[in-house]
Amino acid sequence: MKTIVFATNNAHKISEVQQLLGASYHFLSLTDIGCFEELPETSSTLEGNALQKARYVRDHFGYDCFSEDTGLEVAALNGAPGVITARYAGEQRNPEDNMAKLLAELAGNNNRQARFRTVIALLIADEEHLFEGIVNGTISEHQSGAAGFGYDPVFVPAGYQVTFAEMPPTAKNAISHRGRAVAKLQAFLAQQA
């Protein structure tokens, strides 16, 4: 398979996607290709941000690549934090601050329905493809669990009684938004082989 770049330096995402893709796929990170600048994320949609980052890598470094953007969409907050999920409590992108803000805004609210949505943009052979993964669930009343990252300690996937952060990585990956989007990406790449 041709060299492909995953347009991120987020170690958690790299590890998660590598576990999902398995040993039959190898990709490079932004660090691996010498890209240390912050990739642009100025779109008002997850799709737009994923495409924007992937296009930046292709245009500046010449690699086929894929990028993703993920949003937590909370029903009682009209879909917020959505596209600003990582920066919900400010540009410092602190997960603890983000969760504290989310829990404070939902305090006393019985509607805790939420969903995680991941969009992967793949740019390969001068074509652009989008793959979406969604997992529905609820926001817990408090943080629980030490695994995972981001909002995992407060997100309880539908049909479960534990947060993503209380699940082993393989169990989370089997049902997660990113896992579902990566499965679609993997199926597409297998057809190209």
C-alpha positions as CSV (number, residue, x, y, z in Angstrom):
1,M,0.0,0.0,0.0
2,K,1.1,3.5,-0.8
3,T,2.3,5.7,2.1
4,I,-0.6,7.5,3.7
5,V,-0.6,10.2,6.4
6,F,-3.0,10.5,9.3
7,A,-3.2,14.3,9.7
8,T,-2.8,14.5,13.5
9,N,-0.2,14.5,16.2
10,N,-2.7,13.5,18.9
11,A,-1.1,10.4,20.4
12,H,-4.4,9.1,21.7
13,K,-6.0,9.3,18.3
14,I,-3.0,7.7,16.6
15,S,-3.0,4.8,19.0
16,E,-6.7,4.3,18.7
17,V,-6.8,4.4,14.9
18,Q,-3.7,2.1,14.7
19,Q,-5.5,-0.4,16.9
20,L,-8.6,-0.2,14.8
21,L,-6.7,-0.6,11.4
22,G,-4.5,-3.3,12.7
23,A,-1.1,-4.5,11.4
24,S,-2.1,-4.6,7.8
25,Y,-2.1,-0.8,7.6
26,H,0.7,1.6,8.4
27,F,0.4,5.3,8.3
28,L,2.6,8.3,9.2
29,S,1.7,11.0,11.6
30,L,2.3,14.7,11.1
31,T,5.5,14.5,13.1
32,D,6.7,11.7,10.8
33,I,6.5,14.0,7.8
34,G,7.9,17.1,9.5
35,C,4.7,18.9,9.9
36,F,4.7,20.7,13.3
37,E,2.3,23.6,12.6
38,E,-1.3,23.7,13.8
39,L,-3.5,22.6,11.0
40,P,-6.4,24.9,10.1
41,E,-9.8,24.2,11.6
42,T,-11.9,27.2,10.7
43,S,-15.0,25.5,9.2
44,S,-18.4,25.5,10.9
45,T,-18.8,21.8,10.3
46,L,-16.9,18.6,11.1
47,E,-16.9,17.6,7.5
48,G,-15.3,21.0,6.6
49,N,-12.6,20.8,9.2
50,A,-11.7,17.2,8.3
51,L,-11.4,18.2,4.6
52,Q,-9.5,21.4,5.5
53,K,-6.8,19.5,7.5
54,A,-6.4,16.8,4.9
55,R,-6.2,19.3,2.0
56,Y,-3.5,21.2,3.9
57,V,-1.3,18.1,4.2
58,R,-1.8,17.2,0.6
59,D,-1.2,20.7,-0.7
60,H,1.9,21.4,1.5
61,F,3.5,18.0,1.8
62,G,2.2,16.1,-1.2
63,Y,1.0,13.0,0.6
64,D,-2.3,11.1,0.3
65,C,-3.8,11.5,3.7
66,F,-6.8,11.2,6.0
67,S,-7.9,13.5,8.7
68,E,-10.8,13.4,11.2
69,D,-12.8,15.8,13.2
70,T,-15.0,14.7,16.1
71,G,-17.8,16.5,17.9
72,L,-19.9,15.8,20.9
73,E,-23.4,16.9,20.2
74,V,-25.7,17.3,23.3
75,A,-29.4,17.6,22.7
76,A,-30.2,19.9,25.6
77,L,-27.5,22.3,24.4
78,N,-28.8,22.4,20.9
79,G,-26.0,20.3,19.6
80,A,-23.2,22.0,21.5
81,P,-20.3,21.7,21.9
82,G,-20.3,20.3,18.4
83,V,-17.6,21.6,16.1
84,I,-15.8,23.3,19.0
85,T,-15.7,20.2,21.2
86,A,-12.0,20.3,21.9
87,R,-12.1,24.1,22.6
88,Y,-15.4,24.1,24.5
89,A,-13.9,25.7,27.6
90,G,-11.3,27.8,25.8
91,E,-8.3,27.7,23.4
92,Q,-6.2,25.8,26.0
93,R,-8.2,22.6,24.9
94,N,-8.2,21.2,28.4
95,P,-10.4,18.1,28.7
96,E,-11.0,18.6,32.5
97,D,-12.1,22.2,31.8
98,N,-14.3,21.0,29.0
99,M,-16.0,18.3,31.1
100,A,-16.5,20.7,34.0
101,K,-18.2,23.2,31.7
102,L,-20.4,20.6,30.2
103,L,-21.5,19.1,33.5
104,A,-22.2,22.6,34.9
105,E,-24.3,23.5,31.9
106,L,-26.3,20.3,32.3
107,A,-26.7,20.5,36.1
108,G,-30.3,19.8,37.0
109,N,-31.3,19.0,33.4
110,N,-33.0,15.6,32.9
111,N,-32.3,15.5,29.2
112,R,-28.8,14.1,29.0
113,Q,-29.1,12.7,25.5
114,A,-25.9,13.1,23.4
115,R,-24.0,11.6,20.5
116,F,-20.4,11.5,19.4
117,R,-19.9,12.0,15.7
118,T,-16.6,11.5,13.8
119,V,-16.1,12.5,10.2
120,I,-13.0,11.1,8.4
121,A,-11.9,12.8,5.2
122,L,-9.7,10.7,2.9
123,L,-7.7,12.3,0.1
124,I,-6.3,9.6,-2.2
125,A,-5.4,9.5,-5.9
126,D,-6.8,13.1,-6.4
127,E,-10.2,12.0,-4.9
128,E,-11.9,13.1,-1.7
129,H,-14.1,10.7,0.3
130,L,-15.9,11.2,3.6
131,F,-16.8,8.5,6.2
132,E,-19.0,9.1,9.2
133,G,-19.4,7.3,12.5
134,I,-22.0,8.0,15.2
135,V,-22.6,6.6,18.6
136,N,-25.6,7.7,20.7
137,G,-25.6,7.9,24.5
138,T,-26.0,10.1,27.5
139,I,-23.9,12.4,29.6
140,S,-23.4,11.1,33.1
141,E,-23.9,13.2,36.2
142,H,-20.2,13.0,37.1
143,Q,-16.8,11.8,35.7
144,S,-16.1,8.1,36.0
145,G,-13.2,6.0,34.7
146,A,-9.5,6.6,33.9
147,A,-9.2,5.1,30.4
148,G,-9.7,6.9,27.1
149,F,-9.4,10.6,26.6
150,G,-11.4,13.8,26.0
151,Y,-15.0,13.4,27.2
152,D,-14.8,9.6,27.7
153,P,-15.3,9.9,31.5
154,V,-18.7,11.5,31.1
155,F,-20.1,9.7,28.0
156,V,-22.2,6.6,28.5
157,P,-22.9,4.8,25.2
158,A,-26.5,3.7,24.6
159,G,-27.1,0.2,25.9
160,Y,-24.3,0.4,28.5
161,Q,-24.1,1.4,32.2
162,V,-20.5,2.5,32.1
163,T,-18.6,5.4,30.5
164,F,-16.2,5.1,27.6
165,A,-13.5,5.7,30.2
166,E,-14.5,2.7,32.2
167,M,-14.3,0.3,29.1
168,P,-11.2,-1.5,27.9
169,P,-9.9,0.1,24.7
170,T,-11.0,-2.9,22.5
171,A,-14.6,-2.7,23.9
172,K,-14.8,1.0,23.3
173,N,-13.2,0.8,19.8
174,A,-15.8,-1.8,18.8
175,I,-18.7,0.6,19.3
176,S,-17.3,4.1,19.2
177,H,-17.9,6.8,16.7
178,R,-14.3,6.8,15.6
179,G,-14.3,3.0,15.4
180,R,-17.3,3.1,13.1
181,A,-15.8,5.8,10.9
182,V,-12.5,3.9,10.7
183,A,-14.3,0.7,9.8
184,K,-15.8,2.5,6.8
185,L,-12.4,3.9,5.9
186,Q,-10.8,0.4,6.2
187,A,-13.5,-1.2,4.0
188,F,-12.8,1.5,1.3
189,L,-9.1,1.0,1.5
190,A,-9.5,-2.8,1.2
191,Q,-11.4,-2.3,-2.1
192,Q,-8.5,-0.1,-3.4
193,A,-5.8,-2.7,-2.7
